[in-house]
């Protein structure tokens, strides 16, 4: 089991899915954990309860990461409490339908604000504190859609592609400060984001058959690689895109 000591980690979108699984795993690895949520307060509080039972501290913040003021306020409160943030996991995101030719500007803008601006806002305010400590770990959650594209979800794919480019740029920029920046690119995952489309058993079966390992991963399957990238096992890895998709996409 990877143990991270008593590091402080912030996970955006930590109330459900990949964020929830990641929060619990980091707590088991010895970290104190802060999570953000936008609407799912009850789910976030349940995560807090589980983390406290593990024996770690858990801070919960309601914040819309697409809004700079919300992010700034959250980080201000975190720094008052902890004085530092060692690890940042940018997980919060949305996935909506959008057909080119009929997609509204509002749908496009919403996806960009949450999936891309949210990552920028958190990095922009957290990085100075990491520089002060002369160390840090940033793991961004992108998607295989960033690599292969995705029909009827071009806005999502574009936002996640930008996250990959941001990751690589920050990796070289922040390396002199001992801050490692990496990216996880999941494919299909058993989360609430995918639950609606998975209600169709034929589509679910089609997705499963398209994955060489023939299984749809759980959130825990994604949380493990995130923990790895924050550990000393990955101390010479930065600017990397780690595909976690059961072999669905074999290039980066």
C-alpha positions as CSV (number, residue, x, y, z in Angstrom):
1,X,0.0,0.0,0.0
2,X,1.3,3.4,-0.9
3,X,1.6,5.7,2.1
4,X,1.9,9.5,1.6
5,X,2.6,10.5,5.2
6,X,0.4,13.4,6.4
7,X,0.2,15.3,3.2
8,X,-2.7,17.7,2.5
9,X,-4.7,17.0,-0.6
10,X,-7.5,18.9,-2.3
11,X,-9.8,17.0,-4.7
12,X,-12.4,18.9,-6.7
13,X,-15.6,17.2,-7.4
14,X,-15.0,14.9,-4.5
15,X,-18.5,13.9,-3.4
16,X,-19.2,11.2,-6.0
17,X,-17.6,8.9,-8.6
18,X,-13.9,9.2,-9.3
19,X,-13.5,12.1,-6.8
20,X,-15.1,10.2,-4.0
21,X,-13.0,7.1,-4.6
22,X,-9.8,9.2,-4.8
23,X,-10.6,11.0,-1.6
24,X,-11.1,7.7,0.3
25,X,-8.0,6.2,-1.1
26,X,-5.8,9.2,-0.2
27,X,-7.2,9.1,3.3
28,X,-6.2,5.4,3.6
29,X,-2.8,6.5,2.4
30,X,-2.5,8.8,5.4
31,X,-3.5,12.1,3.9
32,X,-5.8,14.8,5.2
33,X,-8.4,15.4,2.5
34,X,-10.4,18.4,1.4
35,X,-13.1,18.0,-1.2
36,X,-15.3,20.4,-3.1
37,X,-18.8,19.8,-4.3
38,X,-21.4,22.0,-6.0
39,X,-24.8,20.5,-5.4
40,X,-24.4,17.1,-3.7
41,X,-24.0,18.2,-0.1
42,X,-25.4,15.0,1.5
43,X,-23.0,12.9,-0.6
44,X,-20.1,15.1,0.4
45,X,-20.9,14.8,4.0
46,X,-21.0,11.0,3.7
47,X,-17.5,11.1,2.2
48,X,-16.4,13.2,5.2
49,X,-17.9,10.6,7.6
50,X,-16.0,7.8,5.9
51,X,-12.7,9.7,5.9
52,X,-13.0,10.6,9.5
53,X,-13.7,6.9,10.4
54,X,-10.5,6.1,8.5
55,X,-8.7,8.5,10.9
56,X,-7.9,11.4,8.6
57,X,-9.2,15.0,8.7
58,X,-11.7,15.9,6.0
59,X,-12.7,19.4,5.0
60,X,-15.8,20.0,2.7
61,X,-16.4,23.0,0.6
62,X,-19.3,24.0,-1.5
63,X,-17.8,25.7,-4.6
64,X,-18.6,26.2,-8.2
65,X,-15.1,25.7,-9.7
66,X,-16.1,27.5,-12.8
67,X,-16.3,30.7,-10.7
68,X,-13.0,32.3,-9.8
69,X,-14.4,33.9,-6.6
70,X,-15.6,30.5,-5.3
71,X,-12.2,28.9,-5.9
72,X,-10.3,31.8,-4.3
73,X,-12.5,31.7,-1.2
74,X,-12.1,27.9,-0.9
75,X,-8.3,28.1,-1.2
76,X,-8.2,31.0,1.3
77,X,-10.1,28.9,3.8
78,X,-7.9,25.9,3.2
79,X,-4.7,27.8,3.7
80,X,-6.0,29.3,6.9
81,X,-6.6,25.8,8.2
82,X,-3.7,23.9,6.8
83,X,-1.1,26.6,5.7
84,X,-0.3,24.5,2.7
85,X,-1.7,22.2,-0.1
86,X,0.6,19.4,-1.0
87,X,-1.5,17.7,-3.7
88,X,-4.1,19.0,-6.0
89,X,-6.4,16.7,-7.9
90,X,-8.5,18.5,-10.5
91,X,-11.3,16.1,-11.0
92,X,-14.6,18.1,-11.2
93,X,-16.1,18.1,-14.7
94,X,-19.2,17.7,-16.8
95,X,-20.2,15.7,-19.8
96,X,-23.1,16.9,-21.9
97,X,-24.5,16.3,-25.4
98,X,-23.7,18.7,-28.1
99,X,-24.3,18.2,-31.9
100,X,-22.3,20.6,-34.1
101,X,-24.6,22.8,-36.1
102,X,-27.2,22.9,-33.3
103,X,-25.1,23.3,-30.2
104,X,-25.8,26.5,-28.3
105,X,-23.1,28.8,-27.2
106,X,-24.3,28.3,-23.6
107,X,-23.7,24.6,-23.7
108,X,-20.2,25.1,-25.2
109,X,-19.3,27.8,-22.7
110,X,-20.5,25.9,-19.7
111,X,-18.3,22.9,-20.6
112,X,-15.3,25.1,-21.1
113,X,-15.8,27.0,-17.9
114,X,-16.2,23.9,-15.7
115,X,-13.7,21.5,-17.4
116,X,-11.0,24.0,-18.4
117,X,-11.4,27.3,-16.5
118,X,-12.0,25.3,-13.3
119,X,-8.6,23.7,-13.7
120,X,-6.9,27.0,-14.5
121,X,-8.5,28.8,-11.5
122,X,-7.4,26.1,-9.0
123,X,-3.9,25.8,-10.4
124,X,-3.4,29.5,-10.6
125,X,-4.2,30.1,-6.9
126,X,-2.6,26.9,-5.5
127,X,0.7,27.0,-7.4
128,X,2.1,30.0,-5.5
129,X,1.7,28.1,-2.2
130,X,3.4,25.0,-3.7
131,X,6.3,27.2,-5.0
132,X,6.7,28.5,-1.5
133,X,7.0,24.9,-0.2
134,X,9.3,24.0,-3.1
135,X,7.3,20.9,-3.8
136,X,3.9,19.9,-5.0
137,X,1.8,17.3,-7.0
138,X,-0.9,18.3,-9.4
139,X,-3.0,15.5,-11.1
140,X,-5.5,16.6,-13.7
141,X,-8.3,14.3,-14.8
142,X,-8.7,14.4,-18.5
143,X,-10.3,11.8,-20.8
144,X,-9.5,9.5,-23.6
145,X,-11.9,11.8,-25.6
146,X,-9.0,14.3,-25.5
147,X,-7.0,11.9,-27.6
148,X,-9.4,10.2,-30.0
149,X,-12.3,12.8,-30.0
150,X,-15.9,12.0,-29.4
151,X,-18.8,12.4,-31.7
152,X,-21.6,14.6,-30.4
153,X,-19.4,15.6,-27.5
154,X,-16.9,17.7,-29.3
155,X,-17.0,20.5,-26.6
156,X,-16.2,17.9,-24.0
157,X,-13.3,16.5,-26.0
158,X,-12.0,19.9,-26.8
159,X,-12.0,20.9,-23.1
160,X,-10.2,17.7,-22.0
161,X,-7.7,18.1,-24.8
162,X,-6.9,21.6,-23.5
163,X,-6.4,20.0,-20.0
164,X,-3.8,17.7,-21.5
165,X,-1.9,20.7,-23.1
166,X,-2.1,22.6,-19.9
167,X,-0.7,19.7,-18.0
168,X,2.3,19.4,-20.3
169,X,3.0,23.1,-20.3
170,X,2.8,23.3,-16.5
171,X,5.0,20.3,-16.1
172,X,8.0,22.0,-17.7
173,X,7.2,25.4,-16.2
174,X,6.9,24.1,-12.6
175,X,9.6,21.4,-12.6
176,X,12.3,23.8,-11.3
177,X,10.1,24.2,-8.2
178,X,9.9,20.4,-7.6
179,X,6.2,20.5,-8.6
180,X,5.2,17.5,-10.7
181,X,2.1,17.8,-13.0
182,X,0.5,14.8,-14.6
183,X,-2.8,13.8,-16.1
184,X,-5.1,10.8,-15.9
185,X,-7.2,10.0,-19.0
186,X,-10.0,7.5,-18.2
187,X,-12.3,6.0,-20.7
188,X,-15.8,4.8,-19.8
189,X,-16.2,4.5,-16.0
190,X,-19.1,3.3,-13.8
191,X,-20.0,6.8,-12.5
192,X,-23.1,8.9,-12.2
193,X,-21.9,10.8,-15.3
194,X,-22.4,7.7,-17.4
195,X,-25.4,6.2,-15.6
196,X,-28.0,7.6,-18.0
197,X,-26.4,6.1,-21.1
198,X,-25.7,2.8,-19.4
199,X,-29.4,2.4,-18.7
200,X,-29.6,1.1,-22.2
201,X,-28.3,-2.5,-21.8
202,X,-27.4,-2.8,-25.5
203,X,-25.3,0.3,-25.4
204,X,-23.7,-0.9,-22.2
205,X,-22.8,-4.2,-23.7
206,X,-21.4,-2.5,-26.8
207,X,-19.2,-0.3,-24.6
208,X,-18.0,-3.3,-22.7
209,X,-17.2,-5.3,-25.8
210,X,-15.2,-2.3,-27.2
211,X,-12.8,-2.5,-24.3
212,X,-10.0,-5.0,-24.8
213,X,-10.1,-6.0,-21.1
214,X,-13.9,-6.5,-21.5
215,X,-14.9,-4.7,-18.4
216,X,-16.1,-1.2,-17.5
217,X,-13.9,0.1,-14.7
218,X,-15.1,1.3,-11.3
219,X,-14.1,4.7,-9.9
220,X,-11.6,2.9,-7.7
221,X,-9.8,1.7,-10.8
222,X,-9.1,5.3,-11.7
223,X,-8.3,6.4,-8.1
224,X,-5.3,4.0,-7.9
225,X,-3.3,5.5,-10.8
226,X,-4.0,9.0,-9.4
227,X,-2.6,7.9,-6.0
228,X,0.4,6.4,-7.8
229,X,1.2,9.7,-9.6
230,X,1.2,11.5,-6.2
231,X,3.6,9.0,-4.7
232,X,7.4,8.6,-4.8
233,X,7.0,5.6,-7.1
234,X,6.3,8.2,-9.8
235,X,9.0,10.7,-8.7
236,X,10.6,10.9,-12.1
237,X,7.3,11.2,-14.0
238,X,6.0,14.7,-15.0
239,X,4.0,15.9,-18.0
240,X,2.6,12.4,-18.5
241,X,-0.8,11.4,-19.8
242,X,-1.7,8.1,-18.2
243,X,-4.4,6.3,-20.1
244,X,-6.6,4.2,-17.9
245,X,-9.1,2.7,-20.3
246,X,-8.5,-1.1,-20.5
247,X,-6.7,-0.8,-23.8
248,X,-9.4,1.2,-25.6
249,X,-6.9,3.9,-26.7
250,X,-3.3,2.8,-27.2
251,X,-1.7,6.1,-28.0
252,X,-1.2,9.5,-26.3
